[in-house]
Amino acid sequence: MPQPPPSRYRQAPPRVFEYVLAPDWVVLAGRTDMDNDRLSLQMAAPNDWWFHVRGQPGSHVILRVPKGQDPNRTILKMAAAIAAYHSKSRKGGIVPVSATRARYVTKPQGAKPGTVQIRKEIVLKVRPALPQAEG
């Protein structure tokens, strides 16, 4: 099989944190602005949920939505708590987190990495947390 021509700039695979909330529910959180862009704009399916803490720097967080399912409020709040944890508001008590379907996340033309616009947002107020380990 022929190899593609060498590229001056190779994109490294996105580095993400991965959390399993329940058997069918997986949450991904970006580590850098570039990872956030790729996670939000390339990896997320239109029906996945997107989360980001309001008004503070932080990771873009994606809740993978299995085909034919819809997350309940508990699952949404767990994903929002992960977004709050991966932000400057980690030690901030109750934190507002923006959430929307990934289809409503777009990148403004010429915007720097990690900058997006969202539509049809809901706001969830949560305490920053990671899922409890099972066992």
Stockholm file with secondary structure:
# STOCKHOLM 1.0

chainA/1-135         MPQPPPSRYRQAPPRVFEYVLAPDWVVLAGRTDMDNDRLSLQMAAPNDWWFHVRGQPGSHVILRVPKGQDPNRTILKMAAAIAAYHSKSRKGGIVPVSATRARYVTKPQGAKPGTVQIRKEIVLKVRPALPQAEG
#=GR chainA/1-135 SS CCCCCCCSSCCCCCCEEEEEEETTEEEEEESSHHHHHHIIIIISCTTSEEEEETTSCBCCEEEECCTTCCCCHHHHHHHHHHHHHTBTTTTSSSEEEEEEEGGGEECCTTCCTTCCEECSCEEEEECCCCCCCCC
#=GC SS_cons         CCCCCCCSSCCCCCCEEEEEEETTEEEEEESSHHHHHHIIIIISCTTSEEEEETTSCBCCEEEECCTTCCCCHHHHHHHHHHHHHTBTTTTSSSEEEEEEEGGGEECCTTCCTTCCEECSCEEEEECCCCCCCCC
//
